[in-house]
Amino acid sequence: MEYGDLSDFLRKRREALQPEDVGMPRGRRRRTPGLRREEVAVLASMSTDYYSRLEGGRGPQPSVEMLTSIARALRLTLEERDHLFVLAGHGTPPRMTRNCHVDPGMLRILDRLQDTPAMLLNRCGETLAQTPAHVAFAGEQTNYEGMARSEIYRWFADPDSRSLYREPELSTHGRMLASWLRSVATADGPKSYAASMVRALQKLSPEFAEIWDAHEIGVAHSRTKRFNHPAVGELELYCEVIDNRDQQQTLVIFTAAPGSESAEKLQLLSVLGSQTLDPAR
C-alpha cells in the first residue's frame, strides 16, 4: 500500500471537485479548494474521521467496499478507480460486464435530479445509485447483497418488491425483466453471472420458469406507469430510459405531467422523504 501516493491522489481528486459537481450547496464561507473532507465522507457514507485518516496517510488499508464508495464519491473515471485500487494495495479490479463502477457522467446527471425519482442500473439490473427522491419513492435499493441486488431477481423471488406497481404494468413488467435477462445471459454465455441468475430463478420461481419458456425477446417497457405509493396514493408517471452503451448502464427517470395531481404528489413525497432521511430530525 502506497500511503504517500494514495494520500496525494485522494487530496488532488477531492480538490478538483466543486460542491456544484456533486449536487451540494457551496455556502458562503468556503476557503477550502474543492470539496471538504467531511463532504467526501458524506458522499462515501463513511465517518469524517476515517476518511481524514486515510487521506492523511494514517489509516489502515481500506477494504474493496470502502474504495468503491470513495471512487463513487470522488466521481472517478474507470481508469482513476483502477489506479486507486492499485495504490491501496488491492490490485486492478477485474472489468467484468457486470460493472458496478458508476460512470461519473451519469452521476453528474443524477446530482442534478435530486428532486426527481431516478436510478442507475447496471446490465444485470442492480441499482448502482439513486436520487433522494427515488429513495423516497421506491425505498433504498443499493444495500442488498448477492443476487437480491438485482431488480430482476427480486421481482420473481420477493413478491413484496412489486408492491408499488399497479395494472397493467404489474402483468407486463415481469415479461420485460425476463426478456432483459435473456439478452444479457445470451450475450455473456452459460458461465456468466446472468446465466447463473437464470438457473437460480428457474428453480425458485414457477412464474419465471413459465415466462422464460415463452422465449420472448425485446419486450419493451411501458412509457406511462401506474403506481400505488403507501404515503401519497396513486401515481401516474412517465418513465424515460437513457442507455450508456460504453459503460453498459441504464438511467431510469420518472416524471409527472406538470400541474397534474401526480406532480403534486411527487413534490410532497420529496418533502416527506427529506424529512425521513434527515438525521437531524
Steps between C-alpha positions, in 0.01 A plus 500: 500500500649832384397732785665813359370462146156392623475804726611736222264344246197526730580860589550608137177334385308656792635847425409462132129461585270792572184475714289567193654196331345267759170681562610673822450868590815710497417715801656836579808421707699257288876533510584140413572446130252247371307278739557475872601168652174475690308545175686212336429290809127571472500409130689177576277410799791480745618698801696819450766369738552186294532687171724767654737237637506323164575818307756594761685171451424376850214258454498123455473343156148575372278215389383454142154622605647818653706570189194452280308754710788748488536461123131577462515798737797651316337438160801301379520368147553127451872556446525715814311238699747232387789725605341552843471124553865447406619776734298343783667163447208310350614481139290588197143370540371287211294688244209261472190564293308515832661836566428664835713809441276802447589714202577856628298652214194306610560607860509864395159456340367340819642786705280740303189287545485508879126577510417248225471122550790355300727197531801357320506127418773277368430242230395237757235729648695594814435850634830687512371841608174676584389857544352589842163536330524144367586368847188675630299355213626139485714452812874441529608254231880509524541308826400151384750216481551211261253451217242702695692809384330452163151638442443208263575246771295678767195530272467121479655398834333758727131582432524805729728666244191546278295690757531837319375377164143505370345346192572482213867537591474230764421241231759609242800606708608143575501415128715804428748408778528139381558621144773736626669219693483269197684753284779540756533127573514421128769761438710403803474124462400201717775560758407863562344659806182567304473134403542394863215734591282334237569156646427621853168658400393194301526293817352768727212648302245300294382835359848580371539150356174537307593844364850378415363207302305745283839619366393862453761745374493879502189546716479879539415679823194724505576872490211588733491307826245488781606464863333490839730655761421435868557865596343698214272252323462451126756644258516509122860558392685521173807274484802613297788257446848621397762240407875557536631244252867556584449420870201270435292680760144630487356815654128476584314826570140540618313826439141620520308731271544862622207619707355152536391338824790256466747791473366646824527161669860459381585838647339402829681166496832678449432713810392200705806309389740780594345516846533125544858487374625806690699364802444824689123450515 
